[in-house]
């Protein structure tokens, strides 16, 4: 298991969120998730301006690997304000830098209280480890 940055929060479905100081949040998938998926070949990004809801009810984006396609959910509700266009040409960026350049989208969150429902890095680490067994 790779090191998980301490400033992230997680969904059990392996998405991470970094709360930014400007009222936005950056979302991606965990290193554990990209490892399980294998080499990513395509990322379907959400539309800028679309509204997203927190949780695992409705996929916001899709990542496809040679093994499978997987819906990406938003850890927080809000409006998509930016997408990582670089992933259109280089989806493998997620494989090489899941917590950095491999971010997928940014939202202007509407309810920061939702973060209380997310997992801390330690809690997520336990979920990821139990996935491996």
Buried (B, 14 or more C-beta within 10 A) or exposed (E): EEEBEEEBBBBBBBBBBBBBEEEBBBBBBBBBBBBBBEEBBEBBBBEEEEEBBBBBEEBBBBBBBEEEEBBBBBBBBBBBBBBBEEBEEBBBBBBEBBBEBBBBBBBBBBEEEBBEEBBEBEEBBEBBEEEEE
